[in-house]
Amino acid sequence: MTSAPQPVTDPLSLAALDTERHVASTGWDQPPRLFALVPTADLLEREPHLAAGLTVSDQIAGALTAIEQEDLPTTDSIESLLGQIAWPDTVEGCAIVVERLVVPPEAERDLPDDHEAAVAALAEHPDRRDVRLLAAVTRDGRTICLLRQREHDRDDRVATGSDLAPGLVAALRATLTS
């Protein structure tokens, strides 16, 4: 006997899923996108006109709203970008969405030493998978990561875990403690 999937009710998970769907709606081949996660109740207190657009998940206790940070500085790496970010106390958490190429471990062993040649080899590898990764953290230590493969773009199949991208999670945490 199989049980039906349980509905997601955790505020961080709901915010992450909503954010990933929002980013997915604009397609692939996007630059990194960064979001502040703020308590929905606090946002509505400051911006009451936003209440008209609330969904059921926005009304649960502790709900978080993602606010995209536009005009991000251009850097060579996500780590450099996140190293420039510090959030005010009104921000409860943050999330970043990045796209990556994933290949089997054996494909990485034979990569050229030259960075550009290695990137080209990965892009041409027959077993490569394009993925979109969302990592989100809160000040109290909660984390979630979502991973969507390009081939599952039309459905809602998203892998979920707290440790899918430990380095990215650590870099996000550092933005909340700076």
C-alpha positions as protocol buffer text, in pm:
chain_id: "A"
residue {
  index: 1
  type: MET
  ca { x: 0 y: 0 z: 0 }
}
residue {
  index: 2
  type: THR
  ca { x: 142 y: 338 z: -99 }
}
residue {
  index: 3
  type: SER
  ca { x: 58 y: 656 z: 82 }
}
residue {
  index: 4
  type: ALA
  ca { x: -35 y: 979 z: -89 }
}
residue {
  index: 5
  type: PRO
  ca { x: 232 y: 1249 z: -85 }
}
residue {
  index: 6
  type: GLN
  ca { x: 194 y: 1483 z: 209 }
}
residue {
  index: 7
  type: PRO
  ca { x: 130 y: 1849 z: 125 }
}
residue {
  index: 8
  type: VAL
  ca { x: 421 y: 2084 z: 184 }
}
residue {
  index: 9
  type: THR
  ca { x: 346 y: 2317 z: 476 }
}
residue {
  index: 10
  type: ASP
  ca { x: 691 y: 2433 z: 592 }
}
residue {
  index: 11
  type: PRO
  ca { x: 722 y: 2808 z: 515 }
}
residue {
  index: 12
  type: LEU
  ca { x: 1079 y: 2780 z: 381 }
}
residue {
  index: 13
  type: SER
  ca { x: 989 y: 2487 z: 154 }
}
residue {
  index: 14
  type: LEU
  ca { x: 682 y: 2670 z: 24 }
}
residue {
  index: 15
  type: ALA
  ca { x: 881 y: 2985 z: -48 }
}
residue {
  index: 16
  type: ALA
  ca { x: 1152 y: 2781 z: -224 }
}
residue {
  index: 17
  type: LEU
  ca { x: 900 y: 2591 z: -438 }
}
residue {
  index: 18
  type: ASP
  ca { x: 717 y: 2912 z: -532 }
}
residue {
  index: 19
  type: THR
  ca { x: 1047 y: 3082 z: -618 }
}
residue {
  index: 20
  type: GLU
  ca { x: 1166 y: 2790 z: -830 }
}
residue {
  index: 21
  type: ARG
  ca { x: 834 y: 2787 z: -1021 }
}
residue {
  index: 22
  type: HIS
  ca { x: 864 y: 3162 z: -1076 }
}
residue {
  index: 23
  type: VAL
  ca { x: 1215 y: 3126 z: -1218 }
}
residue {
  index: 24
  type: ALA
  ca { x: 1114 y: 2820 z: -1424 }
}
residue {
  index: 25
  type: SER
  ca { x: 833 y: 3020 z: -1584 }
}
residue {
  index: 26
  type: THR
  ca { x: 1091 y: 3240 z: -1757 }
}
residue {
  index: 27
  type: GLY
  ca { x: 1280 y: 2951 z: -1917 }
}
residue {
  index: 28
  type: TRP
  ca { x: 1639 y: 2833 z: -1918 }
}
residue {
  index: 29
  type: ASP
  ca { x: 1980 y: 2987 z: -1982 }
}
residue {
  index: 30
  type: GLN
  ca { x: 1944 y: 3254 z: -1715 }
}
residue {
  index: 31
  type: PRO
  ca { x: 2208 y: 3423 z: -1501 }
}
residue {
  index: 32
  type: PRO
  ca { x: 2206 y: 3361 z: -1125 }
}
residue {
  index: 33
  type: ARG
  ca { x: 1905 y: 3511 z: -949 }
}
residue {
  index: 34
  type: LEU
  ca { x: 1912 y: 3617 z: -584 }
}
residue {
  index: 35
  type: PHE
  ca { x: 1613 y: 3657 z: -352 }
}
residue {
  index: 36
  type: ALA
  ca { x: 1561 y: 3801 z: -5 }
}
residue {
  index: 37
  type: LEU
  ca { x: 1316 y: 3598 z: 205 }
}
residue {
  index: 38
  type: VAL
  ca { x: 1107 y: 3820 z: 429 }
}
residue {
  index: 39
  type: PRO
  ca { x: 822 y: 3734 z: 667 }
}
residue {
  index: 40
  type: THR
  ca { x: 501 y: 3781 z: 467 }
}
residue {
  index: 41
  type: ALA
  ca { x: 325 y: 3933 z: 769 }
}
residue {
  index: 42
  type: ASP
  ca { x: 596 y: 4203 z: 798 }
}
residue {
  index: 43
  type: LEU
  ca { x: 578 y: 4275 z: 425 }
}
residue {
  index: 44
  type: LEU
  ca { x: 199 y: 4313 z: 439 }
}
residue {
  index: 45
  type: GLU
  ca { x: 229 y: 4545 z: 737 }
}
residue {
  index: 46
  type: ARG
  ca { x: 452 y: 4774 z: 527 }
}
residue {
  index: 47
  type: GLU
  ca { x: 271 y: 4713 z: 195 }
}
residue {
  index: 48
  type: PRO
  ca { x: -97 y: 4631 z: 271 }
}
residue {
  index: 49
  type: HIS
  ca { x: -198 y: 4657 z: -96 }
}
residue {
  index: 50
  type: LEU
  ca { x: -10 y: 4331 z: -161 }
}
residue {
  index: 51
  type: ALA
  ca { x: -273 y: 4135 z: 36 }
}
residue {
  index: 52
  type: ALA
  ca { x: -493 y: 4110 z: -273 }
}
residue {
  index: 53
  type: GLY
  ca { x: -237 y: 3882 z: -441 }
}
residue {
  index: 54
  type: LEU
  ca { x: -199 y: 3635 z: -153 }
}
residue {
  index: 55
  type: THR
  ca { x: -233 y: 3262 z: -207 }
}
residue {
  index: 56
  type: VAL
  ca { x: -333 y: 3006 z: 56 }
}
residue {
  index: 57
  type: SER
  ca { x: 33 y: 2921 z: 123 }
}
residue {
  index: 58
  type: ASP
  ca { x: 108 y: 3291 z: 183 }
}
residue {
  index: 59
  type: GLN
  ca { x: -134 y: 3289 z: 475 }
}
residue {
  index: 60
  type: ILE
  ca { x: 19 y: 3010 z: 686 }
}
residue {
  index: 61
  type: ALA
  ca { x: 194 y: 3100 z: 1010 }
}
residue {
  index: 62
  type: GLY
  ca { x: 553 y: 3205 z: 945 }
}
residue {
  index: 63
  type: ALA
  ca { x: 504 y: 3240 z: 567 }
}
residue {
  index: 64
  type: LEU
  ca { x: 797 y: 3385 z: 375 }
}
residue {
  index: 65
  type: THR
  ca { x: 787 y: 3598 z: 60 }
}
residue {
  index: 66
  type: ALA
  ca { x: 1074 y: 3599 z: -189 }
}
residue {
  index: 67
  type: ILE
  ca { x: 1179 y: 3940 z: -318 }
}
residue {
  index: 68
  type: GLU
  ca { x: 1412 y: 3929 z: -617 }
}
residue {
  index: 69
  type: GLN
  ca { x: 1726 y: 4139 z: -600 }
}
residue {
  index: 70
  type: GLU
  ca { x: 1773 y: 4298 z: -939 }
}
residue {
  index: 71
  type: ASP
  ca { x: 2081 y: 4451 z: -1098 }
}
residue {
  index: 72
  type: LEU
  ca { x: 2324 y: 4214 z: -932 }
}
residue {
  index: 73
  type: PRO
  ca { x: 2690 y: 4302 z: -971 }
}
residue {
  index: 74
  type: THR
  ca { x: 2869 y: 4106 z: -1241 }
}
residue {
  index: 75
  type: THR
  ca { x: 3138 y: 3878 z: -1104 }
}
residue {
  index: 76
  type: ASP
  ca { x: 3332 y: 3575 z: -1218 }
}
residue {
  index: 77
  type: SER
  ca { x: 3178 y: 3343 z: -961 }
}
residue {
  index: 78
  type: ILE
  ca { x: 2881 y: 3289 z: -736 }
}
residue {
  index: 79
  type: GLU
  ca { x: 3116 y: 3293 z: -438 }
}
residue {
  index: 80
  type: SER
  ca { x: 3238 y: 3642 z: -534 }
}
residue {
  index: 81
  type: LEU
  ca { x: 2881 y: 3763 z: -576 }
}
residue {
  index: 82
  type: LEU
  ca { x: 2768 y: 3625 z: -240 }
}
residue {
  index: 83
  type: GLY
  ca { x: 3082 y: 3762 z: -75 }
}
residue {
  index: 84
  type: GLN
  ca { x: 2953 y: 4112 z: -158 }
}
residue {
  index: 85
  type: ILE
  ca { x: 2609 y: 4059 z: -1 }
}
residue {
  index: 86
  type: ALA
  ca { x: 2497 y: 4139 z: 355 }
}
residue {
  index: 87
  type: TRP
  ca { x: 2130 y: 4145 z: 446 }
}
residue {
  index: 88
  type: PRO
  ca { x: 1955 y: 4379 z: 691 }
}
residue {
  index: 89
  type: ASP
  ca { x: 1788 y: 4230 z: 999 }
}
residue {
  index: 90
  type: THR
  ca { x: 1446 y: 4255 z: 830 }
}
residue {
  index: 91
  type: VAL
  ca { x: 1549 y: 3974 z: 594 }
}
residue {
  index: 92
  type: GLU
  ca { x: 1474 y: 3633 z: 748 }
}
residue {
  index: 93
  type: GLY
  ca { x: 1660 y: 3434 z: 482 }
}
residue {
  index: 94
  type: CYS
  ca { x: 1777 y: 3427 z: 125 }
}
residue {
  index: 95
  type: ALA
  ca { x: 1774 y: 3207 z: -182 }
}
residue {
  index: 96
  type: ILE
  ca { x: 1977 y: 3184 z: -499 }
}
residue {
  index: 97
  type: VAL
  ca { x: 1895 y: 3009 z: -823 }
}
residue {
  index: 98
  type: VAL
  ca { x: 2175 y: 2896 z: -1055 }
}
residue {
  index: 99
  type: GLU
  ca { x: 2196 y: 2675 z: -1361 }
}
residue {
  index: 100
  type: ARG
  ca { x: 2466 y: 2413 z: -1395 }
}
residue {
  index: 101
  type: LEU
  ca { x: 2587 y: 2134 z: -1622 }
}
residue {
  index: 102
  type: VAL
  ca { x: 2612 y: 1798 z: -1450 }
}
residue {
  index: 103
  type: VAL
  ca { x: 2811 y: 1506 z: -1591 }
}
residue {
  index: 104
  type: PRO
  ca { x: 2893 y: 1160 z: -1459 }
}
residue {
  index: 105
  type: PRO
  ca { x: 3205 y: 1152 z: -1236 }
}
residue {
  index: 106
  type: GLU
  ca { x: 3408 y: 963 z: -1497 }
}
residue {
  index: 107
  type: ALA
  ca { x: 3357 y: 1249 z: -1744 }
}
residue {
  index: 108
  type: GLU
  ca { x: 3526 y: 1491 z: -1505 }
}
residue {
  index: 109
  type: ARG
  ca { x: 3840 y: 1279 z: -1484 }
}
residue {
  index: 110
  type: ASP
  ca { x: 3930 y: 1335 z: -1848 }
}
residue {
  index: 111
  type: LEU
  ca { x: 3874 y: 1711 z: -1865 }
}
residue {
  index: 112
  type: PRO
  ca { x: 4143 y: 1936 z: -2012 }
}
residue {
  index: 113
  type: ASP
  ca { x: 4339 y: 2155 z: -1768 }
}
residue {
  index: 114
  type: ASP
  ca { x: 4243 y: 2473 z: -1954 }
}
residue {
  index: 115
  type: HIS
  ca { x: 3923 y: 2616 z: -1799 }
}
residue {
  index: 116
  type: GLU
  ca { x: 3762 y: 2724 z: -2127 }
}
residue {
  index: 117
  type: ALA
  ca { x: 3843 y: 2392 z: -2294 }
}
residue {
  index: 118
  type: ALA
  ca { x: 3701 y: 2206 z: -1993 }
}
residue {
  index: 119
  type: VAL
  ca { x: 3376 y: 2405 z: -2008 }
}
residue {
  index: 120
  type: ALA
  ca { x: 3347 y: 2335 z: -2381 }
}
residue {
  index: 121
  type: ALA
  ca { x: 3408 y: 1964 z: -2323 }
}
residue {
  index: 122
  type: LEU
  ca { x: 3139 y: 1953 z: -2054 }
}
residue {
  index: 123
  type: ALA
  ca { x: 2890 y: 2133 z: -2277 }
}
residue {
  index: 124
  type: GLU
  ca { x: 2947 y: 1878 z: -2554 }
}
residue {
  index: 125
  type: HIS
  ca { x: 2947 y: 1568 z: -2335 }
}
residue {
  index: 126
  type: PRO
  ca { x: 2669 y: 1326 z: -2445 }
}
residue {
  index: 127
  type: ASP
  ca { x: 2572 y: 1242 z: -2084 }
}
residue {
  index: 128
  type: ARG
  ca { x: 2552 y: 1600 z: -1959 }
}
residue {
  index: 129
  type: ARG
  ca { x: 2239 y: 1719 z: -1786 }
}
residue {
  index: 130
  type: ASP
  ca { x: 2129 y: 2078 z: -1752 }
}
residue {
  index: 131
  type: VAL
  ca { x: 1997 y: 2148 z: -1403 }
}
residue {
  index: 132
  type: ARG
  ca { x: 1855 y: 2444 z: -1217 }
}
residue {
  index: 133
  type: LEU
  ca { x: 1951 y: 2455 z: -851 }
}
residue {
  index: 134
  type: LEU
  ca { x: 1782 y: 2663 z: -585 }
}
residue {
  index: 135
  type: ALA
  ca { x: 1940 y: 2689 z: -242 }
}
residue {
  index: 136
  type: ALA
  ca { x: 1767 y: 2873 z: 43 }
}
residue {
  index: 137
  type: VAL
  ca { x: 1864 y: 2938 z: 404 }
}
residue {
  index: 138
  type: THR
  ca { x: 1719 y: 3120 z: 704 }
}
residue {
  index: 139
  type: ARG
  ca { x: 1883 y: 3297 z: 995 }
}
residue {
  index: 140
  type: ASP
  ca { x: 1771 y: 3022 z: 1232 }
}
residue {
  index: 141
  type: GLY
  ca { x: 1963 y: 2758 z: 1033 }
}
residue {
  index: 142
  type: ARG
  ca { x: 1690 y: 2599 z: 819 }
}
residue {
  index: 143
  type: THR
  ca { x: 1796 y: 2505 z: 466 }
}
residue {
  index: 144
  type: ILE
  ca { x: 1644 y: 2359 z: 153 }
}
residue {
  index: 145
  type: CYS
  ca { x: 1778 y: 2286 z: -193 }
}
residue {
  index: 146
  type: LEU
  ca { x: 1573 y: 2211 z: -505 }
}
residue {
  index: 147
  type: LEU
  ca { x: 1709 y: 2059 z: -823 }
}
residue {
  index: 148
  type: ARG
  ca { x: 1521 y: 2051 z: -1154 }
}
residue {
  index: 149
  type: GLN
  ca { x: 1655 y: 1880 z: -1464 }
}
residue {
  index: 150
  type: ARG
  ca { x: 1587 y: 2049 z: -1796 }
}
residue {
  index: 151
  type: GLU
  ca { x: 1423 y: 1733 z: -1927 }
}
residue {
  index: 152
  type: HIS
  ca { x: 1160 y: 1767 z: -1650 }
}
residue {
  index: 153
  type: ASP
  ca { x: 1088 y: 2129 z: -1729 }
}
residue {
  index: 154
  type: ARG
  ca { x: 724 y: 2070 z: -1818 }
}
residue {
  index: 155
  type: ASP
  ca { x: 632 y: 1877 z: -1504 }
}
residue {
  index: 156
  type: ASP
  ca { x: 667 y: 1948 z: -1135 }
}
residue {
  index: 157
  type: ARG
  ca { x: 940 y: 1690 z: -1069 }
}
residue {
  index: 158
  type: VAL
  ca { x: 1191 y: 1864 z: -847 }
}
residue {
  index: 159
  type: ALA
  ca { x: 1443 y: 1686 z: -625 }
}
residue {
  index: 160
  type: THR
  ca { x: 1446 y: 1824 z: -271 }
}
residue {
  index: 161
  type: GLY
  ca { x: 1700 y: 1798 z: 7 }
}
residue {
  index: 162
  type: SER
  ca { x: 1888 y: 2005 z: 260 }
}
residue {
  index: 163
  type: ASP
  ca { x: 2236 y: 1897 z: 148 }
}
residue {
  index: 164
  type: LEU
  ca { x: 2227 y: 1899 z: -233 }
}
residue {
  index: 165
  type: ALA
  ca { x: 2469 y: 2194 z: -249 }
}
residue {
  index: 166
  type: PRO
  ca { x: 2657 y: 2228 z: 81 }
}
residue {
  index: 167
  type: GLY
  ca { x: 2905 y: 2487 z: -49 }
}
residue {
  index: 168
  type: LEU
  ca { x: 2630 y: 2709 z: -184 }
}
residue {
  index: 169
  type: VAL
  ca { x: 2432 y: 2675 z: 139 }
}
residue {
  index: 170
  type: ALA
  ca { x: 2740 y: 2777 z: 341 }
}
residue {
  index: 171
  type: ALA
  ca { x: 2799 y: 3081 z: 116 }
}
residue {
  index: 172
  type: LEU
  ca { x: 2434 y: 3187 z: 158 }
}
residue {
  index: 173
  type: ARG
  ca { x: 2456 y: 3147 z: 535 }
}
residue {
  index: 174
  type: ALA
  ca { x: 2758 y: 3376 z: 540 }
}
residue {
  index: 175
  type: THR
  ca { x: 2548 y: 3656 z: 381 }
}
residue {
  index: 176
  type: LEU
  ca { x: 2314 y: 3645 z: 680 }
}
residue {
  index: 177
  type: THR
  ca { x: 2588 y: 3674 z: 941 }
}
residue {
  index: 178
  type: SER
  ca { x: 2796 y: 3951 z: 786 }
}
